[in-house]
Amino acid sequence: MSPRSASVNEELRRRSRERLLQAALELVSERGYEATTLGDIADRAGSARGLVSYYFPGKRQLVQSAVHRLMHRTLEEALEREPRTEDGRERMARAIDAVLGLARDHPVLMRQHMAGILQAEGFVQCAEQQRLAELLSDTMARYGSPDAATDYPMLRALLMGSVYAALVPGVPMPLRTLRAELFRRYRLDWERGAPPGAEAPDGTCHEDLSRFFAPESREQGREHDRETDEADRTGRPEWSGRPKRSGRPKPSGQSEQSGQSK
């Protein structure tokens, strides 16, 4: 029997590693982090126990890599779903909705992930995290950022913070409120993207999106749209590093001039 080629060996290693990542996702979702052992993960993946240590320094690193893989694949599917688009604002909306959807669909995994990042080992740099970072950086660039390398870390921080806020035991923030704030910051129309739970089996959204927003959030969004339209008419650049915050809605019938004179 001739020895396997380098490419065949590489493919076998890739498949073995991915089986371990998938097994980690399944078991942590079922049992929680503390009740899952590296031996359990190896058994579920059908791998030798020593192979886990060959690929990962420890359980925390393995689970972080597994969650980063889940995040990357979820985001990739959201960006590529039909109808496919190169519209930077639509892609940003889909990215936000995909990450918020993870908090709803995988609360145990995402809570353990956030807790793990705060441990002594901290944030794990791995192949899965690199792919996720590249995809989010590309989303930032397509959205229109003049400096995606600088603006991507803020997007990452806002998304991670939103997931954390949605999963805090006892005082979770509603996903619709978090989505409204992220959409306001990035000046996205409410009908873009696919709010968690509103995606139809064919990958398109047919539901009334208004139910995902508190009434006051919808009003803030409408006011923000009016500000954006005014900025376009006066020639202000569309991109700004810190979006202008909406003030309190003006009473009906009050003119812009009278509002400014006070």
Solvent accessible surface area in square Angstrom, and as a share of the most:
residue,aa,sasa,rsa
1,M,242,1.08
2,S,91,0.59
3,P,127,0.80
4,R,152,0.56
5,S,57,0.37
6,A,83,0.64
7,S,82,0.53
8,V,67,0.39
9,N,45,0.23
10,E,98,0.44
11,E,57,0.26
12,L,75,0.37
13,R,101,0.37
14,R,111,0.40
15,R,127,0.46
16,S,9,0.06
17,R,54,0.20
18,E,41,0.18
19,R,113,0.41
20,L,0,0.00
21,L,0,0.00
22,Q,74,0.33
23,A,3,0.02
24,A,1,0.01
25,L,12,0.06
26,E,63,0.28
27,L,1,0.01
28,V,0,0.00
29,S,51,0.33
30,E,109,0.49
31,R,117,0.43
32,G,15,0.14
33,Y,15,0.06
34,E,143,0.64
35,A,60,0.47
36,T,0,0.00
37,T,71,0.41
38,L,57,0.28
39,G,13,0.13
40,D,39,0.20
41,I,0,0.00
42,A,0,0.00
43,D,83,0.43
44,R,101,0.37
45,A,11,0.08
46,G,67,0.64
47,S,18,0.12
48,A,73,0.57
49,R,156,0.57
50,G,57,0.55
51,L,55,0.27
52,V,3,0.01
53,S,79,0.51
54,Y,150,0.57
55,Y,42,0.16
56,F,7,0.03
57,P,118,0.74
58,G,18,0.17
59,K,40,0.17
60,R,38,0.14
61,Q,35,0.16
62,L,0,0.00
63,V,5,0.03
64,Q,2,0.01
65,S,1,0.01
66,A,1,0.00
67,V,0,0.00
68,H,4,0.02
69,R,22,0.08
70,L,31,0.15
71,M,19,0.08
72,H,25,0.11
73,R,105,0.38
74,T,38,0.22
75,L,2,0.01
76,E,74,0.33
77,E,122,0.55
78,A,19,0.14
79,L,1,0.01
80,E,69,0.31
81,R,34,0.12
82,E,107,0.48
83,P,82,0.51
84,R,153,0.56
85,T,31,0.18
86,E,127,0.57
87,D,59,0.31
88,G,11,0.11
89,R,49,0.18
90,E,25,0.11
91,R,10,0.04
92,M,0,0.00
93,A,0,0.00
94,R,8,0.03
95,A,0,0.00
96,I,0,0.00
97,D,6,0.03
98,A,10,0.08
99,V,5,0.03
100,L,0,0.00
101,G,9,0.09
102,L,5,0.03
103,A,4,0.03
104,R,115,0.42
105,D,74,0.38
106,H,62,0.28
107,P,50,0.32
108,V,57,0.33
109,L,4,0.02
110,M,1,0.01
111,R,94,0.34
112,Q,48,0.21
113,H,7,0.03
114,M,25,0.11
115,A,42,0.33
116,G,1,0.01
117,I,28,0.14
118,L,138,0.69
119,Q,83,0.37
120,A,112,0.87
121,E,93,0.42
122,G,17,0.17
123,F,69,0.29
124,V,22,0.13
125,Q,125,0.56
126,C,18,0.11
127,A,47,0.36
128,E,3,0.01
129,Q,10,0.04
130,Q,85,0.38
131,R,103,0.37
132,L,13,0.07
133,A,17,0.13
134,E,112,0.50
135,L,33,0.17
136,L,7,0.03
137,S,34,0.22
138,D,53,0.28
139,T,0,0.00
140,M,1,0.00
141,A,50,0.39
142,R,102,0.37
143,Y,26,0.10
144,G,43,0.41
145,S,13,0.08
146,P,107,0.67
147,D,68,0.35
148,A,21,0.16
149,A,84,0.65
150,T,89,0.52
151,D,31,0.16
152,Y,22,0.08
153,P,52,0.33
154,M,94,0.42
155,L,0,0.00
156,R,80,0.29
157,A,53,0.41
158,L,47,0.24
159,L,5,0.03
160,M,48,0.21
161,G,38,0.37
162,S,9,0.06
163,V,2,0.01
164,Y,116,0.44
165,A,21,0.16
166,A,15,0.12
167,L,15,0.07
168,V,36,0.21
169,P,103,0.65
170,G,76,0.73
171,V,110,0.63
172,P,77,0.49
173,M,84,0.37
174,P,71,0.45
175,L,38,0.19
176,R,100,0.37
177,T,44,0.26
178,L,15,0.07
179,R,2,0.01
180,A,7,0.05
181,E,76,0.34
182,L,6,0.03
183,F,0,0.00
184,R,17,0.06
185,R,59,0.22
186,Y,13,0.05
187,R,25,0.09
188,L,6,0.03
189,D,51,0.27
190,W,37,0.13
191,E,122,0.55
192,R,52,0.19
193,G,6,0.06
194,A,12,0.09
195,P,1,0.00
196,P,17,0.11
197,G,40,0.39
198,A,1,0.01
199,E,89,0.40
200,A,21,0.17
201,P,148,0.93
202,D,94,0.49
203,G,11,0.10
204,T,34,0.20
205,C,40,0.24
206,H,136,0.61
207,E,78,0.35
208,D,99,0.51
209,L,23,0.11
210,S,42,0.27
211,R,135,0.49
212,F,24,0.10
213,F,4,0.01
214,A,12,0.09
215,P,87,0.55
216,E,106,0.48
217,S,10,0.07
218,R,65,0.24
219,E,49,0.22
220,Q,78,0.35
221,G,3,0.03
222,R,118,0.43
223,E,14,0.06
224,H,10,0.05
225,D,52,0.27
226,R,132,0.48
227,E,40,0.18
228,T,26,0.15
229,D,73,0.38
230,E,80,0.36
231,A,6,0.04
232,D,85,0.44
233,R,173,0.63
234,T,96,0.56
235,G,62,0.59
236,R,103,0.37
237,P,100,0.63
238,E,90,0.41
239,W,68,0.24
240,S,52,0.33
241,G,50,0.48
242,R,213,0.78
243,P,17,0.10
244,K,117,0.50
245,R,166,0.61
246,S,26,0.17
247,G,48,0.46
248,R,219,0.80
249,P,57,0.36
250,K,95,0.40
251,P,96,0.61
252,S,122,0.79
253,G,83,0.79
254,Q,59,0.26
255,S,59,0.38
256,E,111,0.50
257,Q,148,0.66
258,S,45,0.29
259,G,21,0.20
260,Q,142,0.63
261,S,91,0.59
262,K,196,0.83
